[in-house]
Amino acid sequence: MKNCSFRGGKIPKIENIEKKSWSDNHDEDDNPTRMRRPFRLTCLGPPGSGKSNYTKWIACQYGDWHTAVVWSPSEGTGEWADLDATEYVTECPDEQDPVFGTIDEPSLFIVDDIFIAGLKGEPRRRLDKMCSWASTHRNISVCIVAQGVWQVDINVRRYMNAWAIWPIADQTAVNRLASSTSLDSKTLRRMLNDVKKHGPHANLFIQWTGALGPEWAVTVNGRYPLKYGR
C-alpha cells in the first residue's frame, strides 16, 4: 500500500475530504500526533459518529502500509474501498497468514463491528494472538471499530494502547472505559462532555505514551490537547 488514496483534513464527512496528500492540506507544524507502529487502537462510538472515516484518516497519515486487512461480517461492502490494497476477510486471520507483510512491511488489521465478546475457540485465540504476538513481531497495527464497549471484552481492551471515544450516554460503559484507560470515571465523563463542544463528530483520543512517560496523552481528534486532572 505505497499510496493511500484517502487523504484530507476534515474528519466527519467523507464527501468533504479532498483526496490530497496530508502535506498538501496542512502545514508541517499542524500535523496530528502520530502513533508509533505497531499500534493497537479501539474506535468506540454510536452509529453515524464517524468511526470508519476517522480510522481511515489515522491510517492515511502513514501511507506506506503493505496491506490493509478488514475483518467484517459483510465482505467487500465498499466502506473501506478508500484504502488502497484492501483485503476483506470474514474470519479472523491466523497470525502467520501471508497476507500480512514481514516485520519490515507494516500492515494494518481492521476489526469492523465484530462482536468480540462472543468469540470462542479458534477465532478468539487468533484475535488474541493478533493483538499481542503478531502485532509486535509482525509489525501489524490493529484497529478495532465498535459501537459499544460491550462488544469488546476486557481481555482485548487490555491490549489497547490508544482509544478514540465518541461521547456516550451509557454511564456503565463510561465506568468500564475508565478502568481500561486508567482514568477515574468522573474525569473521563467530564472530558467526554468537553469533547461535545468541538462538534457532533469529535472524539476523545487517548494514547499511552509508553517510554515517553507514565501518562496518557489526551487530545480531541488526536490533534488538539485537552488538559485534565486526576
Kinemage of the C-alpha trace (Angstrom):
@kinemage 1
@onewidth
@group {chain A} dominant
@subgroup {mainchain}
@vectorlist {calphas} color= white
{ca met a 1} P 0.000 0.000 0.000
{ca lys a 2} L 2.547 2.532 -1.156
{ca asn a 3} L -0.003 5.273 -1.821
{ca cys a 4} L -3.131 5.888 0.189
{ca ser a 5} L -5.994 7.319 -1.812
{ca phe a 6} L -7.936 8.556 1.222
{ca arg a 7} L -6.450 11.832 2.413
{ca gly a 8} L -7.734 15.016 3.906
{ca gly a 9} L -8.268 17.268 6.844
{ca lys a 10} L -11.917 17.288 7.891
{ca ile a 11} L -12.809 14.031 9.562
{ca pro a 12} L -16.634 13.918 9.868
{ca lys a 13} L -17.913 13.521 6.295
{ca ile a 14} L -16.072 11.767 3.507
{ca glu a 15} L -17.646 13.978 0.857
{ca asn a 16} L -15.929 16.985 2.438
{ca ile a 17} L -12.462 15.435 2.255
{ca glu a 18} L -10.295 16.287 -0.716
{ca lys a 19} L -8.128 13.369 -1.751
{ca lys a 20} L -4.775 15.079 -1.461
{ca ser a 21} L -1.655 14.307 0.491
{ca trp a 22} L -1.538 15.400 4.108
{ca ser a 23} L 1.217 17.918 3.343
{ca asp a 24} L -0.981 19.497 0.656
{ca asn a 25} L -3.687 20.268 3.198
{ca his a 26} L -1.709 21.112 6.333
{ca asp a 27} L 1.380 22.924 7.459
{ca glu a 28} L 4.110 20.764 8.946
{ca asp a 29} L 3.535 22.084 12.466
{ca asp a 30} L -0.175 21.311 12.155
{ca asn a 31} L 0.334 17.567 11.808
{ca pro a 32} L -1.604 15.491 14.337
{ca thr a 33} L 0.114 13.238 16.829
{ca arg a 34} L 1.216 10.099 15.005
{ca met a 35} L 1.196 6.851 16.898
{ca arg a 36} L 4.215 4.609 16.926
{ca arg a 37} L 3.682 1.470 14.912
{ca pro a 38} L 2.541 -1.105 15.557
{ca phe a 39} L -0.315 0.492 17.485
{ca arg a 40} L -3.473 -1.055 18.933
{ca leu a 41} L -6.372 1.338 18.664
{ca thr a 42} L -10.059 0.995 19.507
{ca cys a 43} L -12.558 3.431 17.929
{ca leu a 44} L -15.690 3.361 20.049
{ca gly a 45} L -18.893 5.274 19.369
{ca pro a 46} L -22.544 5.126 18.319
{ca pro a 47} L -23.654 4.632 14.700
{ca gly a 48} L -23.008 7.624 12.476
{ca ser a 49} L -20.375 9.155 14.719
{ca gly a 50} L -17.615 8.894 12.119
{ca lys a 51} L -15.612 5.901 13.354
{ca ser a 52} L -14.822 4.485 9.915
{ca asn a 53} L -13.821 7.859 8.483
{ca tyr a 54} L -11.612 8.538 11.473
{ca thr a 55} L -9.950 5.134 11.172
{ca lys a 56} L -9.156 5.837 7.516
{ca trp a 57} L -7.846 9.267 8.483
{ca ile a 58} L -5.500 7.657 11.020
{ca ala a 59} L -4.377 5.006 8.519
{ca cys a 60} L -3.594 7.537 5.824
{ca gln a 61} L -1.239 9.522 7.990
{ca tyr a 62} L 1.297 6.828 7.166
{ca gly a 63} L 0.513 5.866 3.584
{ca asp a 64} L 3.039 3.036 3.370
{ca trp a 65} L 1.055 0.027 4.585
{ca his a 66} L 1.953 -3.278 2.972
{ca thr a 67} L -1.717 -4.176 3.094
{ca ala a 68} L -4.907 -3.293 4.985
{ca val a 69} L -6.888 -6.365 6.072
{ca val a 70} L -10.519 -5.726 7.051
{ca trp a 71} L -12.380 -8.340 9.096
{ca ser a 72} L -16.047 -7.557 8.642
{ca pro a 73} L -19.331 -9.511 8.849
{ca ser a 74} L -20.100 -8.389 5.289
{ca glu a 75} L -17.213 -8.916 2.909
{ca gly a 76} L -16.483 -6.197 0.392
{ca thr a 77} L -19.149 -3.665 1.417
{ca gly a 78} L -17.061 -0.889 -0.099
{ca glu a 79} L -16.902 1.100 3.113
{ca trp a 80} L -13.134 0.681 3.218
{ca ala a 81} L -12.515 0.995 -0.503
{ca asp a 82} L -10.788 4.341 0.065
{ca leu a 83} L -7.814 2.456 1.467
{ca asp a 84} L -5.521 1.037 -1.194
{ca ala a 85} L -4.580 -2.658 -1.213
{ca thr a 86} L -7.531 -3.627 0.998
{ca glu a 87} L -8.179 -7.321 1.638
{ca tyr a 88} L -11.561 -8.363 3.072
{ca val a 89} L -11.931 -11.415 5.294
{ca thr a 90} L -14.983 -12.842 7.062
{ca glu a 91} L -12.950 -14.765 9.650
{ca cys a 92} L -10.086 -13.671 11.839
{ca pro a 93} L -6.848 -14.484 10.002
{ca asp a 94} L -4.101 -16.580 11.532
{ca glu a 95} L -1.099 -14.720 12.898
{ca gln a 96} L 1.079 -16.414 10.250
{ca asp a 97} L -1.211 -15.520 7.330
{ca pro a 98} L 0.940 -14.477 4.336
{ca val a 99} L -1.491 -11.635 3.539
{ca phe a 100} L 0.423 -9.650 6.128
{ca gly a 101} L 3.926 -8.446 5.356
{ca thr a 102} L 7.171 -9.076 7.215
{ca ile a 103} L 8.284 -7.063 10.227
{ca asp a 104} L 9.807 -4.611 7.748
{ca glu a 105} L 6.477 -4.236 5.915
{ca pro a 106} L 3.921 -2.668 8.291
{ca ser a 107} L 0.362 -3.962 7.880
{ca leu a 108} L -2.988 -2.764 9.187
{ca phe a 109} L -5.674 -5.090 10.585
{ca ile a 110} L -9.134 -3.535 10.991
{ca val a 111} L -11.791 -5.360 13.016
{ca asp a 112} L -15.046 -3.772 11.870
{ca asp a 113} L -18.166 -4.219 14.009
{ca ile a 114} L -17.370 -7.758 15.143
{ca phe a 115} L -18.977 -8.931 18.401
{ca ile a 116} L -15.644 -9.754 20.005
{ca ala a 117} L -17.144 -10.546 23.393
{ca gly a 118} L -18.944 -13.525 21.837
{ca leu a 119} L -15.894 -15.086 20.189
{ca lys a 120} L -14.839 -18.514 21.402
{ca gly a 121} L -12.396 -21.224 20.465
{ca glu a 122} L -10.122 -20.726 17.460
{ca pro a 123} L -11.474 -17.275 16.387
{ca arg a 124} L -10.822 -15.940 19.870
{ca arg a 125} L -7.342 -17.466 20.030
{ca arg a 126} L -6.487 -15.892 16.686
{ca leu a 127} L -7.655 -12.437 17.729
{ca asp a 128} L -5.711 -12.617 20.996
{ca lys a 129} L -2.628 -13.610 19.017
{ca met a 130} L -3.155 -10.784 16.502
{ca cys a 131} L -3.411 -8.223 19.307
{ca ser a 132} L -0.291 -9.466 21.062
{ca trp a 133} L 2.432 -11.583 19.438
{ca ala a 134} L 1.567 -10.865 15.794
{ca ser a 135} L 1.182 -7.131 16.384
{ca thr a 136} L 4.613 -6.873 17.973
{ca his a 137} L 6.608 -9.401 15.969
{ca arg a 138} L 4.998 -8.974 12.544
{ca asn a 139} L 4.508 -5.208 12.710
{ca ile a 140} L 0.717 -5.383 12.450
{ca ser a 141} L -1.224 -2.386 13.740
{ca val a 142} L -4.679 -3.348 14.987
{ca cys a 143} L -7.725 -1.076 14.864
{ca ile a 144} L -10.981 -2.240 16.411
{ca val a 145} L -14.112 -0.360 15.317
{ca ala a 146} L -17.089 -0.955 17.617
{ca gln a 147} L -20.412 0.655 18.530
{ca gly a 148} L -20.206 -0.099 22.240
{ca val a 149} L -17.817 -1.207 24.938
{ca trp a 150} L -19.955 -4.314 25.406
{ca gln a 151} L -18.709 -5.533 22.007
{ca val a 152} L -15.079 -5.585 23.196
{ca asp a 153} L -14.434 -7.671 26.294
{ca ile a 154} L -11.947 -6.689 28.969
{ca asn a 155} L -9.154 -9.032 27.865
{ca val a 156} L -8.996 -7.473 24.403
{ca arg a 157} L -9.322 -3.969 25.870
{ca arg a 158} L -6.179 -4.603 27.893
{ca tyr a 159} L -4.151 -4.999 24.691
{ca met a 160} L -5.018 -1.478 23.524
{ca asn a 161} L -2.580 1.441 23.755
{ca ala a 162} L -4.833 4.048 22.122
{ca trp a 163} L -8.532 4.911 22.205
{ca ala a 164} L -10.808 7.144 20.129
{ca ile a 165} L -14.031 7.525 22.124
{ca trp a 166} L -17.093 9.430 20.982
{ca pro a 167} L -19.437 10.854 23.664
{ca ile a 168} L -21.775 8.185 25.004
{ca ala a 169} L -24.767 8.352 27.320
{ca asp a 170} L -24.299 4.916 28.929
{ca gln a 171} L -22.657 5.606 32.294
{ca thr a 172} L -21.905 1.918 32.861
{ca ala a 173} L -19.903 1.954 29.639
{ca val a 174} L -18.023 5.057 30.807
{ca asn a 175} L -17.088 3.264 34.014
{ca arg a 176} L -15.740 0.289 32.057
{ca leu a 177} L -13.740 2.544 29.749
{ca ala a 178} L -12.326 4.463 32.698
{ca ser a 179} L -10.848 1.252 34.028
{ca ser a 180} L -9.305 0.394 30.624
{ca thr a 181} L -7.726 3.847 30.221
{ca ser a 182} L -6.508 4.204 33.828
{ca leu a 183} L -8.750 7.218 34.346
{ca asp a 184} L -11.377 7.629 37.031
{ca ser a 185} L -14.922 7.646 35.703
{ca lys a 186} L -15.624 11.214 36.860
{ca thr a 187} L -12.644 12.575 34.910
{ca leu a 188} L -13.480 10.573 31.791
{ca arg a 189} L -17.103 11.718 31.936
{ca arg a 190} L -16.009 15.360 32.185
{ca met a 191} L -13.605 15.008 29.245
{ca leu a 192} L -16.286 13.410 27.066
{ca asn a 193} L -18.583 16.335 27.872
{ca asp a 194} L -15.807 18.748 26.870
{ca val a 195} L -15.404 16.948 23.546
{ca lys a 196} L -19.030 17.686 22.641
{ca lys a 197} L -18.112 21.367 22.317
{ca his a 198} L -15.989 20.507 19.272
{ca gly a 199} L -18.899 19.217 17.188
{ca pro a 200} L -21.041 16.073 16.765
{ca his a 201} L -18.245 14.033 15.157
{ca ala a 202} L -15.429 14.931 17.562
{ca asn a 203} L -13.832 12.216 19.666
{ca leu a 204} L -11.686 11.932 22.758
{ca phe a 205} L -8.349 10.485 21.672
{ca ile a 206} L -6.324 8.825 24.426
{ca gln a 207} L -2.871 7.444 23.713
{ca trp a 208} L -0.481 5.680 26.064
{ca thr a 209} L 2.862 7.471 25.827
{ca gly a 210} L 4.930 4.420 26.843
{ca ala a 211} L 8.620 5.260 27.076
{ca leu a 212} L 7.792 8.954 26.800
{ca gly a 213} L 6.288 8.912 30.277
{ca pro a 214} L 3.811 7.048 32.505
{ca glu a 215} L 0.827 9.031 31.256
{ca trp a 216} L -1.901 9.018 28.684
{ca ala a 217} L -1.757 11.782 26.063
{ca val a 218} L -5.295 13.172 25.802
{ca thr a 219} L -6.457 15.148 22.766
{ca val a 220} L -9.550 15.966 20.740
{ca asn a 221} L -9.482 14.039 17.432
{ca gly a 222} L -5.808 13.214 18.049
{ca arg a 223} L -4.872 16.814 17.268
{ca tyr a 224} L -5.875 19.334 19.950
{ca pro a 225} L -4.509 18.833 23.501
{ca leu a 226} L -7.118 18.514 26.235
{ca lys a 227} L -5.989 19.307 29.766
{ca tyr a 228} L -7.251 17.173 32.575
{ca gly a 229} L -6.502 16.327 36.164
{ca arg a 230} L -6.528 13.076 38.040
